[in-house]
Amino acid sequence: MPGSQPLPAGPAAPDSTVPDAEWLRVHPASPFIRGWVALAAIGFFFGRDIFERTLQGRPVFEDGFAGRAPFLLAGGGTVLLIAVLGFILTWYFTKYQVSGGYVRVNTGFLFRQQRQARLDRVQAIDIVQPLLARIFGLAELKFEVADAGESAVRLAYLKMDDARQLRATILARAAGVTTGVEGPGEPAPEAPEYPVLSVPPSRLVGSLLLSEQSFFVMVGGVASVILSAVTENQAFYLYLIPAGLGLAATYWNLFNKGYNFTAAISPDGIRLRYGLLDTQAQTLPPGRIQALRIAQPPLWRPLGWYRMQVNVAGYGLVDNAGEGTSRTTLLPVGKLGDVMNMLALVLPDPGTQQPAAVFGAGLTGLDSDGGFVTTPRRARLLAPLGWRRNGFTATDTALLLRSGRWWRELVVVPHQRTQSMALHQGPLARRFRVADLVLHTTAGPVTPRLTQAGVDEVRVLFDEQSARARRARKRQTTEQWLRQVAPPVEPGSETSSVDAPTKEGPQHG
């Protein structure tokens, strides 16, 4: 179980069963890359006068400034020395270790802290490279752990090769691979990967221009022009300035995070890479995704584009808006074939003999297409446009929830990821004998909810889904995902991981 235990000042408290030699340090440049803003602020504060005088062509030492200059230089030098000393101490007292089924990180000089995470609870591992770290060939490693409210462990910064090697080792330990290396402390080889898809920059730009934000800003612009013409008041144009600035910032953030998006499959999970200035490489082990949503805004429909987002235990909702959105995006924009390929990675066993028909009906179907049970006709007044779309169906491995006539959505929840359920029914819904079913999973952008289902049908679904979830959890006998998808590797065997998939990748249909 991940945890964070503040330790009192004094000697470090590493695991006594592990030799001190196995505790490693991050790269010496790490504190300077993290704290470059502080160094720049110190330089600006103490050197501003000199900089301004130099730009203005004025003598540096005049008007009594010569008397203050030594004090400014001494003060700036002292503060800079303290900051650098603090950076060095921070680096010296930061150690990490992968041993005994845990990854541990010790930090702090005066106030010490040890953070640890169980390897079999690792949900995802990210390699993050901010622009400055990329220049120096360094990367940050993030470990997302089940039930963690934030990143359980962050290692910043390591050499890029070391970060990849450590990620491979931790994923191997989390997967249950113990053979093929000489000892528990030996590094594991990085698993090969096979490309599945990539998003062209032109499609990403097109998806931003046809996004919901663009539509509402365009409507606001038209309304401002009409109001300005009718009232002869030009002030309405001023309202477009903050909207335009906000839209530009949103566009840049989404473009920067979604640029060069690629997806690949490997024995250690789904690998996602993206980013223009700040790059990020995510690895999602199989079976760790709790819920998935496929959405299609109205303006994307003529082009056949879709967006996919997921809930992953550990990610939660604590990240900042830009980072949280990018990390929970499985596909920023893609065609139907891309969607089916990504679905095959998330749900290798669709639980039906006709996955293309069932999932296709979830994306574009109406009424009972694909075996979906929809809102009864008696309740069509509650959803005049969506009652033929709102519905559900279940395969042997997942529950599918369909909704939306204009903003189409399909939510997929693997049976074993259903933590609990609740039935909701308001006074108007009682009048039409319908109810909503809410499935509770880990926090994230996906909220599985079946809307306006018939009372009799939703009660049957409630009981059947409870039974399906119990059976699925009984079949999942270990947290180590490799042991769930392949027979255990016997000691001495030549194979130390599951067989790599074909280059085409798994596909539905």
Secondary structure, DSSP 8 states (H G I E B T S, - for coil): --EEEEE-SSS----TTS-GGG-EE--TTHHHHHTHHHHHHHHHHHHHHHHHHHHHT--SS-TTHHHHHHHHHHHHHHHHHHHHHHHHHHHHT-EEEEETTEEEEEE-SSSEEEEEEEGGGEEEEEEEE-HHHHHTTEEEEEEEETT-SS-SEEEEEEEHHHHHHHHHHHHHHHHT--SSSSSTTS-------EEEEE--HHHHHHHHHTSHHHHHHHHHHHHHHHHHHHH--GGGGGGHHHHHHHHHHHHHHHHHHHTT-EEEEETTEEEEEE-SSSEEEEEE-TT-EEEEEEEE-GGGGGGT-EEEEEEETTTTT-S-HHHHHHHTEEEEEE-HHHHHHHHHHH-SS-SSS-HHHHHHHHHH--TTGGG-EE--GGGTTT-TTTTTT-EEEE-SSEEEEEE-SSSEEEEEEEGGG--EEEEE--HHHHHTTEEEEEEE-SSSS---EEEEEEHHHHHHHHHHHHHHHHHHHHH---S-HHHHHS----TT-S--S-----TT-----
